[in-house]
């Protein structure tokens, strides 16, 4: 072991590494005997030695009892490293150091008083708040500022009255610090006291930042006035503060900004769109949307290429309304396609009827995105003159444009049903089956004998696409009329048409749909049969239950599963024996569905007769499902069954399942 003399020599060595080794050796000594060496090493020239000393001190069992010794090091005015290391050590001691620090708050050295307040602020103990409030009246300005700053850091709401009173201090930097502290605390206060400093030009930025955090409607007029301040940083602070208040009281901000169009305040906001700070540009964009100043429209439009600001800029332009968009559209001819896309979108969103000629011109463009947006907006504007243009799009090579045109024509049809019908009915004779299909989709919701007649003809169309569309469209027609057509559709050569018809019959609510659905249960396509089962479930009643029960004998598991799920929903009690019988079904998915449903029922009487069969089932998925069911319904009473199966189980996934369930059951038993 290294003796004390050797340790002392190492600590006093000119070599950094030797001093570090000396500290490590100190750790092996009696802590009480070594404390003086550790404290001395905290003032070493090397930051590595100082850190080692601090770490060693903190590792001592009685470190908290020695906090006062470290506090004394704060008085070392000639050794900055020692003072900083002492401060860092006290912060790491945390609340254990607070009593010793509080004793030093009133010492004669103003630098130490400031240090102590900063350390207490980092620790964040509420015991510090009272002494900090008293320190707001300290004779030294730096101590007063430290007290204010750290009260803000602690978000000490009880300090607000004292902080407001301290604003009477003429020191500018102290007032800055108080305003920052009040903003961090965030306590809503009557701000008349703060508004006394509104005319202090050097304080306005800090004042506005504070008002943004804790001000309400009474602060809004002051901040709006700040938008035309001579100092750019003050204007930026005013805009950010207004945006922050708007998150709490948007109506007040919107009202205040609504009448500034053409005034210097609006000029100030528009100028902020070129700020170097993105947060300021974003605030200006949002606020301009609530003004009535159309001069902001063009600068906002230019910002749509900025991905970070596009969304708020669009929202702002929409908020300005159709007249502003109409003014922007005057620049359509000179605009590039990208700008035209934005203008077309805005026109649709704000309902700018003056945009129709421009949108029609955009439909002739080679730019795919522009055509899409123009078509979409023409639909939103519901202008009947756009019908021929949109109909032409139904045969376009672009499936996206086709879909948009369908949606647009549907919207126009709600406002101009007769005009839309007159334009669509002739194209049912088109050579293009897709065009006929889209026409049927659009006509579906329309009333009138001519529409029904067209849909009935479409049910016989040579294209299955058109027939499918007709089935979907007929769902919009009254029940009796739909029933007749769906019965015909069940005989269609296309299985998808038959499936759609089976689904639709379940939505009619008519008992007359039962017979055709019973026939659909014999369809050669499994998806048609499954749809028929679910539609019978929608109709309900004893006859429907009987038919669904018959579907349990379907050779395909998908249909049997649909029948099981439908029966358990329609007739839980009546389905119980059918579910038990399904446990012997050859399709493992049917068995697992039956198991899941029986588990939910909570009944256990079915388990004993099938226990051995299912625990040894040839499909591992069934074994896994049954094991979970046993654990759920029988709890610890199934342990013997699970342990016996574990001895012979060859599938690793099933083994893992059994082991996990046994662990849970054992834990449950020990807790019980």
C-alpha positions, -999 to 999 in steps of 0.1 A, spaced: 0 0 0 13 35 -8 21 54 24 8 89 31 41 106 24 42 90 -11 6 101 -17 14 137 -7 45 137 -30 23 124 -59 -4 151 -53 23 178 -53 41 164 -84 44 186 -115 32 157 -136 -5 155 -142 -6 117 -144 12 114 -110 -13 137 -94 -41 116 -108 -25 84 -94 -21 102 -61 -59 109 -61 -66 72 -69 -44 62 -39 -63 87 -17 -94 67 -23 -79 38 -5 -72 59 26 -95 68 55 -120 93 39 -118 117 69 -80 118 67 -81 122 29 -107 150 27 -82 178 28 -62 164 -1 -94 159 -21 -105 195 -15 -71 208 -24 -71 188 -56 -103 205 -67 -82 235 -74 -56 218 -95 -45 234 -128 -56 202 -147 -93 198 -154 -88 160 -153 -74 162 -118 -102 185 -107 -128 161 -121 -112 131 -105 -112 150 -72 -149 159 -75 -159 123 -84 -139 110 -55 -156 135 -31 -190 125 -43 -182 88 -38 -175 94 -1 -202 79 22 -204 112 41 -203 136 12 -235 154 21 -222 161 57 -191 177 41 -211 200 18 -202 230 40 -165 224 33 -172 226 -4 -193 257 0 -163 274 16 -144 269 -16 -167 293 -34 -148 321 -16 -116 312 -35 -115 344 -56 -80 336 -69 -87 302 -83 -115 301 -109 -111 263 -115 -115 256 -78 -146 277 -75 -162 262 -106 -154 226 -95 -169 234 -61 -201 247 -78 -204 216 -101 -199 193 -71 -226 211 -50 -250 208 -80 -244 171 -82 -249 168 -44 -284 182 -52 -308 187 -23 -283 173 2 -263 205 -3 -292 229 1 -290 235 39 -253 245 36 -259 267 6 -288 285 23 -265 294 52 -243 312 28 -270 332 10 -264 361 33 -226 361 34 -206 393 29 -191 384 -4 -215 394 -32 -198 371 -57 -204 341 -34 -240 352 -29 -245 351 -67 -227 318 -70 -249 303 -43 -281 315 -60 -271 301 -94 -263 267 -77 -296 267 -59 -313 275 -92 -297 245 -108 -306 222 -79 -342 234 -81 -353 229 -45 -384 248 -34 -366 257 -1 -346 282 -22 -376 303 -33 -379 323 -1 -342 333 1 -343 341 -37 -373 364 -33 -355 383 -5 -324 385 -26 -343 406 -51 -336 434 -27 -298 427 -24 -275 457 -26 -256 441 -54 -272 443 -89 -256 410 -100 -271 392 -70 -305 407 -77 -303 396 -113 -293 361 -103 -322 359 -79 -347 369 -107 -332 346 -132 -333 316 -109 -368 323 -97 -378 321 -134 -358 288 -137 -378 274 -107 -411 287 -122 -418 301 -87 -454 315 -90 -452 329 -55 -424 352 -66 -445 370 -92 -456 399 -69 -420 405 -58 -407 404 -93 -433 429 -105 -423 452 -76 -387 448 -85 -394 463 -120 -392 497 -102 -354 492 -102 -340 515 -129 -313 490 -140 -321 480 -176 -304 445 -175 -322 437 -142 -355 446 -158 -346 424 -188 -340 395 -164 -372 400 -145 -393 400 -178 -376 368 -189 -383 352 -154 -419 363 -155 -422 347 -190 -407 314 -178 -430 313 -148 -460 318 -171 -484 329 -144 -513 350 -159 -512 384 -143 -528 418 -147 -503 433 -171 -510 470 -166 -479 471 -144 -458 458 -173 -474 481 -198 -459 511 -179 -427 501 -197 -442 501 -231 -424 533 -242 -390 521 -230 -375 514 -265 -346 494 -251 -370 472 -231 -397 467 -257 -384 434 -272 -381 417 -238 -415 432 -228 -432 418 -259 -416 384 -254 -430 384 -219 -464 395 -230 -466 367 -255 -461 341 -227 -485 355 -201 -506 383 -217 -542 381 -228 -565 403 -249 -553 435 -230 -519 429 -245 -530 425 -281 -534 462 -290 -499 470 -277 -484 441 -296 -502 450 -328 -487 485 -325 -453 469 -321 -456 455 -356 -445 489 -369 -417 496 -344 -386 511 -359 -365 482 -346 -368 450 -366 -361 427 -336 -390 444 -317 -413 439 -347 -403 402 -347 -409 399 -310 -444 415 -315 -453 390 -342 -441 360 -323 -460 372 -292 -492 377 -311 -489 342 -326 -484 328 -291 -514 346 -276 -535 334 -306 -529 298 -294 -549 308 -263 -572 336 -275 -573 334 -313 -605 354 -316 -590 385 -299 -560 384 -322 -580 379 -353 -603 408 -344 -574 431 -338 -557 423 -371 -588 425 -391 -587 462 -396 -550 469 -402 -550 466 -440 -531 493 -457 -517 506 -423 -480 506 -411 -488 475 -389 -496 455 -420 -465 469 -438 -444 456 -408 -459 421 -411 -453 419 -448 -417 429 -443 -413 401 -418 -419 376 -446 -383 381 -455 -369 376 -420 -338 354 -416 -357 335 -388 -381 308 -400 -402 311 -368 -407 348 -375 -417 342 -412 -441 315 -400 -457 339 -375 -460 366 -401 -477 342 -425 -502 331 -400 -510 367 -388 -513 380 -424 -540 355 -430 -561 373 -404 -556 408 -420 -577 424 -447 -546 435 -467 -546 421 -502 -511 434 -507 -498 404 -487 -513 379 -512 -485 380 -538 -457 376 -512 -476 348 -496 -481 331 -529 -444 332 -535 -438 314 -502 -458 283 -514 -425 270 -529 -411 269 -494 -420 235 -480 -416 247 -444 -441 275 -449 -464 261 -476 -491 249 -453 -495 281 -432 -492 302 -464 -520 283 -481 -542 286 -449 -535 323 -448 -545 328 -485 -576 308 -480 -585 329 -450 -582 360 -471 -612 348 -492 -623 346 -529 -617 383 -537 -580 381 -529 -577 348 -549 -595 366 -578 -569 393 -577 -541 368 -578 -556 350 -608 -550 382 -629 -514 370 -631 -524 336 -644 -511 342 -680 -476 352 -668 -474 325 -641 -455 293 -644 -473 259 -641 -462 255 -605 -478 288 -595 -509 280 -616 -513 248 -596 -514 268 -564 -538 293 -578 -561 265 -591 -561 249 -557 -569 281 -539 -597 289 -563 -614 256 -554 -609 260 -517 -622 296 -514 -650 292 -540 -637 317 -564 -662 316 -593 -641 340 -614 -615 312 -617 -636 290 -640 -621 304 -673 -586 300 -659 -593 265 -647 -607 256 -681 -576 269 -698 -555 248 -673 -574 217 -684 -557 220 -718 -522 220 -703 -497 192 -708 -488 195 -671 -505 165 -654 -506 180 -619 -521 212 -632 -549 193 -650 -556 173 -619 -559 203 -596 -580 223 -622 -604 194 -625 -607 190 -588 -614 227 -583 -639 228 -611 -658 202 -592 -657 222 -560 -669 253 -578 -698 232 -593 -699 252 -625 -721 235 -651 -700 249 -680 -672 226 -668 -692 194 -675 -680 188 -711 -643 193 -701 -646 168 -672 -665 142 -693 -636 143 -718 -613 133 -689 -632 101 -683 -614 86 -712 -579 100 -704 -549 78 -701 -543 89 -666 -563 69 -640 -557 97 -615 -574 123 -638 -602 98 -645 -609 95 -607 -607 132 -601 -631 138 -630 -656 113 -616 -655 131 -582 -658 165 -598 -688 155 -620 -705 140 -589 -701 173 -571 -715 193 -600 -743 168 -603 -755 177 -568 -759 213 -579 -770 207 -615 -785 172 -617 -805 177 -649 -776 192 -668 -752 165 -656 -777 137 -665 -782 151 -700 -745 152 -706 -738 117 -691 -766 96 -706 -753 98 -742 -718 86 -732 -734 53 -720 -731 45 -757 -693 51 -757 -671 24 -772 -648 27 -742 -661 5 -714 -642 25 -688 -661 57 -698 -694 38 -696 -683 25 -661 -675 60 -649 -708 74 -662 -727 47 -643 -708 55 -611 -717 92 -614 -754 85 -623 -760 61 -594 -772 87 -568 -795 105 -593 -833 101 -593 -855 96 -623 -869 69 -646 -842 77 -672 -815 69 -647 -831 36 -636 -836 26 -672 -799 34 -679 -788 13 -649 -810 -16 -660 -794 -15 -694 -760 -13 -678 -767 -46 -659 -766 -62 -694 -735 -45 -706 -709 -66 -723 -682 -53 -700 -681 -68 -664 -666 -34 -653 -698 -17 -663 -720 -44 -647 -701 -41 -615 -705 -3 -615 -742 -8 -621 -746 -31 -591 -728 -5 -569 -749 23 -584 -781 5 -578 -774 5 -541 -784 42 -542 -819 32 -555 -849 24 -533 -850 -11 -518 -877 -28 -540 -862 -15 -572 -827 -26 -561 -840 -61 -550 -852 -69 -585 -819 -59 -602 -798 -78 -576 -817 -110 -581 -808 -107 -618 -772 -99 -610 -769 -131 -590 -770 -150 -623 -742 -129 -639 -713 -148 -654 -688 -126 -636 -682 -137 -600 -675 -102 -588 -708 -90 -600 -725 -119 -582 -705 -111 -550 -715 -74 -551 -751 -84 -556 -750 -108 -527 -736 -80 -505 -762 -55 -517 -791 -79 -510 -781 -79 -473 -786 -41 -472 -821 -41 -486 -837 -51 -453 -863 -71 -473 -874 -106 -464 -877 -112 -501 -839 -112 -503 -837 -145 -483 -846 -168 -512 -821 -154 -537 -794 -154 -510 -802 -191 -503 -795 -198 -539 -762 -177 -536 -751 -201 -509 -748 -227 -537 -727 -204 -560 -695 -220 -574 -674 -190 -561 -664 -191 -524 -664 -153 -521 -700 -151 -534 -710 -178 -508 -692 -160 -480 -709 -127 -490 -743 -144 -490 -737 -157 -455 -728 -123 -441 -758 -107 -459 -781 -133 -443 -766 -122 -410 -775 -86 -418 -811 -96 -425 -815 -117 -394 -845 -138 -384 -851 -175 -379 -850 -183 -416 -817 -166 -421 -803 -184 -391 -814 -217 -406 -797 -209 -439 -765 -198 -422 -765 -230 -402 -766 -250 -435 -736 -230 -447 -716 -246 -419 -714 -277 -441 -697 -258 -469 -665 -277 -479 -645 -245 -479 -632 -232 -446 -637 -195 -456 -674 -200 -459 -677 -220 -428 -658 -194 -408 -682 -167 -421 -711 -189 -410 -696 -194 -376 -690 -157 -370 -724 -148 -383 -742 -174 -362 -724 -164 -330 -735 -129 -336 -771 -136 -346 -779 -164 -321 -753 -169 -294 -772 -197 -276 -783 -215 -307 -748 -214 -321 -732 -231 -291 -737 -268 -303 -727 -258 -338 -695 -243 -325 -687 -274 -306 -694 -295 -337 -671 -273 -357 -642 -284 -335 -640 -315 -356 -640 -297 -389 -611 -307 -413 -601 -271 -419 -578 -259 -390 -589 -223 -395 -625 -232 -389 -615 -250 -357 -594 -220 -344 -623 -197 -351 -647 -219 -332 -622 -221 -303 -618 -183 -302 -656 -178 -301 -661 -205 -274 -634 -188 -253 -653 -155 -255 -685 -173 -244 -669 -183 -211 -686 -217 -212 -664 -247 -202 -687 -277 -204 -676 -285 -240 -639 -290 -230 -638 -325 -214 -651 -345 -244 -627 -329 -268 -597 -323 -245 -575 -352 -257 -585 -347 -294 -576 -310 -294 -545 -311 -273 -531 -337 -297 -546 -322 -329 -525 -327 -360 -523 -290 -367 -500 -271 -344 -521 -239 -348 -551 -257 -333 -530 -270 -304 -517 -235 -297 -552 -220 -298 -566 -248 -276 -538 -243 -251 -546 -206 -248 -583 -214 -244 -575 -239 -215 -554 -213 -197 -581 -187 -202 -611 -209 -191 -596 -233 -166 -567 -213 -152 -544 -233 -128 -566 -264 -132 -551 -271 -167 -515 -273 -155 -514 -311 -156 -527 -312 -192 -501 -286 -203 -472 -303 -185 -481 -336 -200 -483 -321 -235 -450 -303 -230 -433 -337 -226 -443 -349 -261 -447 -316 -280 -424 -314 -310 -433 -280 -324 -410 -253 -309 -435 -225 -311 -461 -246 -292 -435 -255 -266 -427 -219 -260 -464 -211 -257 -469 -239 -231 -438 -228 -211 -450 -192 -210 -485 -201 -199 -471 -225 -172 -449 -196 -159 -479 -173 -157 -500 -200 -140 -473 -206 -115 -470 -169 -108 -508 -167 -104 -507 -196 -80 -480 -181 -59 -498 -147 -57 -530 -164 -47 
